[in-house]
Amino acid sequence: METIKQLLEEKGNQVWTIHPEATVYDAIYLMAEKEIGSLVAMDEARIAGLFTERDYARKVILKGRASKSTRVSDIMTRHVLYTHGGQTVHEAMAIMTKRRIRHLPVLEDGSLIGIISMGDLVNAIIAEQQFIIEQLEHYIAG
């Protein structure tokens, strides 16, 4: 069973961050440029929150706020759930499904070492299942 650390080794551990006092416009611009769905809001070396497309849609667009005058800190998710490298892909999937979240920062010894998305986990589980199917086909074929 694959661990989060192994998943990060395969996909990479690039994490895009933004300062909590940046504008929502700057955050959305960066997310569009990098083709990502979330940013970790960092205040120096401390995680201050998580900013996602969902935050933007629900807390800016639907509330009639202006992206260029709203700060990330005004709408980001402050209570950030996280995982660690030793947790399995299946355990992380259970957390994300239960809490209805799509992005999960990965911490090791208190430091941010990566971020995983629901899509990353789904791809890892599909690859694992495909491997098992191939092994069973080889076994049956003799």
Contact map, one row per residue, 1 for C-alpha under 8 A:
1110000000000000000000000000000000000000000000000000000000000000000000000000000000000001100000000000000000000000000000000000000000000000000000
1111011000000000000000000000000000000000000000000000000000000000000000000000000000000001100000000000000000000000000000000001000000000000000000
1111111000000000000000000000000000000000000000000000000000000000000000000000000000001111100000000000000000000000000000000000000000000000000000
0111111100000000000000000000000000000000000000000000000000000000000000000000000000011111100100000000000000000000000000000000000000000000000000
0011111110000000000000000000000000000000000000000000000000000000000000000000000000011110000000000000000000000000000000000000000000000000000000
0111111111000000000000000000000000000000000000000000000000000000000000000000000000001000000000000000000000000000000000000000000000000000000000
0111111111110000000000000000000000000000000000000000000000000000000000000000000000000000100000000000000000000000000000000001000000000000000000
0001111111111000000000000000000000000000000000000000000000000000000000000000000000000000000000000000000000000000010100000000000000000000000000
0000111111111000000000000000000000000000000000000000000000000000000000000000000000000000000000000000000000000000000000000000000000000000000000
0000011111110000000000000000000000000000000000000000000000000000000000000000000000000000000000000000000000000000000000000000000000000000000000
0000001111111000000000000000000000000000000000000000000000000000000000000000000000000000000000000000000000000000000000000000000000000000000000
0000001111111100000000000000000000000000000000000000000000000000000000000000000000000000000000000000000000000000010000000000000000000000000000
0000000110111110000000000000000000000000000000000000000000000000000000000000000000000000000000000000000000000000111000000000000000000000000000
0000000000011111000000000000000000000000000000000000000000000000000000000000000000000000000000000000000000000000011000000000000000000000000000
0000000000001111100000000000000000000011000000000000000000000000000000000000000000000000000000000000000000000000111000000000000000000000000000
0000000000000111110000000000000000000011000000000000000000000000000000000000000000000000000000000000000000000000000000000000000000000000000000
0000000000000011111000000000000000000011110000000000000000000000000000000000000000000000000000000000000000000000000000000000000000000000000000
0000000000000001111101000010000000000011110000000000000000000000000000000000000000000000000000000000000000000000000000000000000000000000000000
0000000000000000111111000000000000000000111000000000000000000000000000010000000000000000000000000000000000000000000000000000000000000000000000
0000000000000000011111000000000000000000111000011000000000000000000000111000000000000000000000000000000000000000000000000000000000000000000000
0000000000000000001111100000000000000000000000000000000000000000000000111000000000000000000000000000000000000000000000000000000000000000000000
0000000000000000011111110110000000000000000000000000000000000000000000111000000000000000000000000000000000000000000000000000000000000000000000
0000000000000000000011111110000000000000000000000000000000000000001111110000000000000000000000000000000000000000000000000000000000000000000000
0000000000000000000001111111000000000000000000000000000100000000001111110000000000000000000000000000000000000000000000000000000000000000000000
0000000000000000000000111111100000000000000000000000000000000000001101000000000000000000000000000000000000000000000000000000000000000000000000
0000000000000000000001111111110000000000000000000000000000000000000100000000000000000000000000000000000000000000000000000000000000000000000000
0000000000000000010001111111111000000010000000000000000000000000000000010000000000000000000000000000000000000000000000000000000000000000000000
0000000000000000000000011111111100000000000000000000100000000000000000000000000000000000000000000000000000000000000000000000000000000000000000
0000000000000000000000001111111110000000000000000000000000000000000000000000000000000000000000000000000000000000000000000000000000000000000000
0000000000000000000000000111111111000000000000000000000000000000000000000000000000000000000000000000000000000000000000000000000000000000000000
0000000000000000000000000011111111111110000000000000000000000000000000000000000000000000000000000000000000000000000000000000000000000000000000
0000000000000000000000000001111111110000000000000000000000000000000000000000000000000000000000000000000000000000000000000000000000000000000000
0000000000000000000000000000111111100000000000000000000000000000000000000000000000000000000000000000000000000000000000000000000000000000000000
0000000000000000000000000000011111110000000000000000000000000000000000000000000000000000000000000000000000000000000000000000000000000000000000
0000000000000000000000000000001111111000000000000000000000000000000000000000000000000000000000000000000000000000000000000000000000000000000000
0000000000000000000000000000001101111110000000000000000000000000000000000000000000000000000000000000000000000000000000000000000000000000000000
0000000000000000000000000000001000111110000000000001100000000000000000000000000000000000000000000000000000000000000000000000000000000000000000
0000000000000000000000000000001000011111000000000111100000000000000000000000000000000000000000000000001000000000000000000000000000000000000000
0000000000000011110000000010001000011111100000000111000000000000000000000000000000000000000000000000000000000000000000000000000000000000000000
0000000000000011110000000000000000000111110000111110000000000000000000000000000000000000000000000000000010000000000000000000000000000000000000
0000000000000000111100000000000000000011111000111110000000000000000000010001000000000000000000000000000000000000000000000000000000000000000000
0000000000000000111100000000000000000001111111111000000000000000000000000000000000000000000000000000000000000000000000000000000000000000000000
0000000000000000001100000000000000000000111111110000000000000000000000000000000000000000000000000000000000000000000000000000000000000000000000
0000000000000000000000000000000000000000011111000000000000000000000000000000000000000000000000000000000000000000000000000000000000000000000000
0000000000000000000000000000000000000000011111100000000000000000000000000000000000000000000000000000000000000010000000000000000000000000000000
0000000000000000000000000000000000000000011111110000000000000000000000000000000000000000000000000000000000000000000000000000000000000000000000
0000000000000000000000000000000000000001111011111000000000000000000000000000000000000000000000000000000000000000000000000000000000000000000000
0000000000000000000100000000000000000001111001111100000000000000000000000000010000000000000000000000000000000000000000000000000000000000000000
0000000000000000000100000000000000000001110000111110000000000000000000001001111100000000000000000000000000000000000000000000000000000000000000
0000000000000000000000000000000000000111100000011111000000000000000000000001110100000000000000000000000000000000000000000000000000000000000000
0000000000000000000000000000000000000111100000001111101100000000000000010011100000000000000000000000000000000000000000000000000000000000000000
0000000000000000000000000000000000001110000000000111111100000000000000000001000000000000000000000000000000000000000000000000000000000000000000
0000000000000000000000000001000000001100000000000011111110000000000000000000000000000000000000000000000000000000000000000000000000000000000000
0000000000000000000000000000000000000000000000000001111111000000000000000000000000000000000000000000000000000000000000000000000000000000000000
0000000000000000000000000000000000000000000000000011111111110000000000000011100000000000000000000000000000000000000000000000000000000000000000
0000000000000000000000010000000000000000000000000011111111111000000000000010000000000000000000000000000000000000000000000000000000000000000000
0000000000000000000000000000000000000000000000000000111111111100000000000000000000000000000000000000000000000000000000000000000000000000000000
0000000000000000000000000000000000000000000000000000011111111110000000000000000000000000000000000000000000000000000000000000000000000000000000
0000000000000000000000000000000000000000000000000000001111111110100000000010000000000000000000000000000000000000000000000000000000000000000000
0000000000000000000000000000000000000000000000000000001111111111111000000010000000000000000000000000000000000000000000000000000000000000000000
0000000000000000000000000000000000000000000000000000000111111111110000000000000000000000000000000000000000000000000000000000000000000000000000
0000000000000000000000000000000000000000000000000000000011111111100000000000000000000000000000000000000000000000000000000000000000000000000000
0000000000000000000000000000000000000000000000000000000001111111100000000000000000000000000000000000000000000000000000000000000000000000000000
0000000000000000000000000000000000000000000000000000000000011111110000000000000000000000000000000000000000000000000000000000000000000000000000
0000000000000000000000000000000000000000000000000000000000111111111001000000000000000000000000000000000000000000000000000000000000000000000000
0000000000000000000000000000000000000000000000000000000000011001111111000000000000000000000000000000000000000000000000000000000000000000000000
0000000000000000000000111000000000000000000000000000000000010000111111100000000000000000000000000000000000000000000000000000000000000000000000
0000000000000000000000111100000000000000000000000000000000000000011111000000000000000000000000000000000000000000000000000000000000000000000000
0000000000000000000000110000000000000000000000000000000000000000011111100000000000000000000000000000000000000000000000000000000000000000000000
0000000000000000000000111000000000000000000000000000000000000000111111110100000000000000000000000000000000000000000000000000000000000000000000
0000000000000000000111110000000000000000000000000000000000000000001011111110000000000000000000000000000000000000000000000000000000000000000000
0000000000000000001111110010000000000000100000000010000000000000000001111111000000000000000000000000000000000000000000000000000000000000000000
0000000000000000000111000000000000000000000000001000000000000000000000111111000000000000000000000000000000000000000000000000000000000000000000
0000000000000000000000000000000000000000000000000000000000000000000001111111000000000000000000000000000000000000000000000000000000000000000000
0000000000000000000000000000000000000000000000000010001100110000000000111111100000000000000000000000000000000000000000000000000000000000000000
0000000000000000000000000000000000000000100000001111001000000000000000011111110000000000000000000000000000000000000000000000000000000000000000
0000000000000000000000000000000000000000000000001110001000000000000000000011111100000000000000000000000000000000000000000000000000000000000000
0000000000000000000000000000000000000000000000011100000000000000000000000001111100000000000000000000000000000000000000000000000000000000000000
0000000000000000000000000000000000000000000000001000000000000000000000000000111110000000000000000000000000000000000000000000000000000000000000
0000000000000000000000000000000000000000000000001100000000000000000000000000111111000000000000000000000000000000000000000000000000000000000000
0000000000000000000000000000000000000000000000000000000000000000000000000000001111100000000000000000000110000000000000000000000000000000000000
0000000000000000000000000000000000000000000000000000000000000000000000000000000111110000000000000000000111100000000000000000000000000000000000
0000000000000000000000000000000000000000000000000000000000000000000000000000000011111010000100000000000111100000000000000000000000000000000000
0001100000000000000000000000000000000000000000000000000000000000000000000000000001111110000000000000000001110000000000000000000000000000000000
0011110000000000000000000000000000000000000000000000000000000000000000000000000000111110000000000000000001110000000000000000000000000000000000
0011100000000000000000000000000000000000000000000000000000000000000000000000000000011111000000000000000000000000000000000000000000000000000000
0011100000000000000000000000000000000000000000000000000000000000000000000000000000111111101100000000000000000000000000000000000000000000000000
1111000000000000000000000000000000000000000000000000000000000000000000000000000000000111111100000000000000000000000000000000000000000000000000
1111001000000000000000000000000000000000000000000000000000000000000000000000000000000011111110000000000000000000000000001001100000000000000000
0000000000000000000000000000000000000000000000000000000000000000000000000000000000000001111111000000000000000000000000001000100000000000000000
0000000000000000000000000000000000000000000000000000000000000000000000000000000000000011111111100000000000000000000000000000000000000000000000
0001000000000000000000000000000000000000000000000000000000000000000000000000000000100011111111110000000000000000000000001000000000000000000000
0000000000000000000000000000000000000000000000000000000000000000000000000000000000000000111111111000000000000000000001001000000000000000000000
0000000000000000000000000000000000000000000000000000000000000000000000000000000000000000011111111100000000000000000000000000000000000000000000
0000000000000000000000000000000000000000000000000000000000000000000000000000000000000000001111111110000000000000000000000000000000000000000000
0000000000000000000000000000000000000000000000000000000000000000000000000000000000000000000111111111111100000000000001000000000000000000000000
0000000000000000000000000000000000000000000000000000000000000000000000000000000000000000000011111111100000000000000000000000000000000000000000
0000000000000000000000000000000000000000000000000000000000000000000000000000000000000000000001111111000000000000000000000000000000000000000000
0000000000000000000000000000000000000000000000000000000000000000000000000000000000000000000000111111100000000000000000000000000000000000000000
0000000000000000000000000000000000000000000000000000000000000000000000000000000000000000000000011111110000000000000000000000000000000000000000
0000000000000000000000000000000000000000000000000000000000000000000000000000000000000000000000011011111100000000000001000000000000000000000000
0000000000000000000000000000000000000000000000000000000000000000000000000000000000000000000000010001111100000000000011000000000000000000000000
0000000000000000000000000000000000000100000000000000000000000000000000000000000000000000000000010000111110000000001111000000000000000000000000
0000000000000000000000000000000000000000000000000000000000000000000000000000000011100000000000010000111111000000001110000000000000000000000000
0000000000000000000000000000000000000001000000000000000000000000000000000000000011100000000000000000001111100001111100000000000000000000000000
0000000000000000000000000000000000000000000000000000000000000000000000000000000001111000000000000000000111110001111100000000000000000000000000
0000000000000000000000000000000000000000000000000000000000000000000000000000000001111000000000000000000011111111110000000000000000000000000000
0000000000000000000000000000000000000000000000000000000000000000000000000000000000011000000000000000000001111111100000000000000000000000000000
0000000000000000000000000000000000000000000000000000000000000000000000000000000000000000000000000000000000111110000000000000000000000000000000
0000000000000000000000000000000000000000000000000000000000000000000000000000000000000000000000000000000000111111000000000000000000000000000000
0000000000000000000000000000000000000000000010000000000000000000000000000000000000000000000000000000000000111111100000000000000000000000000000
0000000000000000000000000000000000000000000000000000000000000000000000000000000000000000000000000000000011110111110000000000000000000000000000
0000000000001010000000000000000000000000000000000000000000000000000000000000000000000000000000000000000011110011111000000000000000000000000000
0000000100011110000000000000000000000000000000000000000000000000000000000000000000000000000000000000000011100001111100000000000000000000000000
0000000000001110000000000000000000000000000000000000000000000000000000000000000000000000000000000000001111000000111110000000000000000000000000
0000000100000000000000000000000000000000000000000000000000000000000000000000000000000000000000000000001111000000011111011000000000000000000000
0000000000000000000000000000000000000000000000000000000000000000000000000000000000000000000000000000011100000000001111111000000000000000000000
0000000000000000000000000000000000000000000000000000000000000000000000000000000000000000000010010000111000000000000111111100000000000000000000
0000000000000000000000000000000000000000000000000000000000000000000000000000000000000000000000000000000000000000000011111110000000000000000000
0000000000000000000000000000000000000000000000000000000000000000000000000000000000000000000000000000000000000000000111111111000000000000000000
0000000000000000000000000000000000000000000000000000000000000000000000000000000000000000110110000000000000000000000111111111100000000000000000
0000000000000000000000000000000000000000000000000000000000000000000000000000000000000000000000000000000000000000000001111111110000000000000000
0000000000000000000000000000000000000000000000000000000000000000000000000000000000000000000000000000000000000000000000111111111000000000000000
0100001000000000000000000000000000000000000000000000000000000000000000000000000000000000100000000000000000000000000000011111111100000000000000
0000000000000000000000000000000000000000000000000000000000000000000000000000000000000000110000000000000000000000000000001111111110000000000000
0000000000000000000000000000000000000000000000000000000000000000000000000000000000000000000000000000000000000000000000000111111111000000000000
0000000000000000000000000000000000000000000000000000000000000000000000000000000000000000000000000000000000000000000000000011111111100000000000
0000000000000000000000000000000000000000000000000000000000000000000000000000000000000000000000000000000000000000000000000001111111110000000000
0000000000000000000000000000000000000000000000000000000000000000000000000000000000000000000000000000000000000000000000000000111111111000000000
0000000000000000000000000000000000000000000000000000000000000000000000000000000000000000000000000000000000000000000000000000011111111100000000
0000000000000000000000000000000000000000000000000000000000000000000000000000000000000000000000000000000000000000000000000000001111111110000000
0000000000000000000000000000000000000000000000000000000000000000000000000000000000000000000000000000000000000000000000000000000111111111000000
0000000000000000000000000000000000000000000000000000000000000000000000000000000000000000000000000000000000000000000000000000000011111111100000
0000000000000000000000000000000000000000000000000000000000000000000000000000000000000000000000000000000000000000000000000000000001111111110000
0000000000000000000000000000000000000000000000000000000000000000000000000000000000000000000000000000000000000000000000000000000000111111111000
0000000000000000000000000000000000000000000000000000000000000000000000000000000000000000000000000000000000000000000000000000000000011111111100
0000000000000000000000000000000000000000000000000000000000000000000000000000000000000000000000000000000000000000000000000000000000001111111110
0000000000000000000000000000000000000000000000000000000000000000000000000000000000000000000000000000000000000000000000000000000000000111111111
0000000000000000000000000000000000000000000000000000000000000000000000000000000000000000000000000000000000000000000000000000000000000011111111
0000000000000000000000000000000000000000000000000000000000000000000000000000000000000000000000000000000000000000000000000000000000000001111111
0000000000000000000000000000000000000000000000000000000000000000000000000000000000000000000000000000000000000000000000000000000000000000111111
0000000000000000000000000000000000000000000000000000000000000000000000000000000000000000000000000000000000000000000000000000000000000000011111
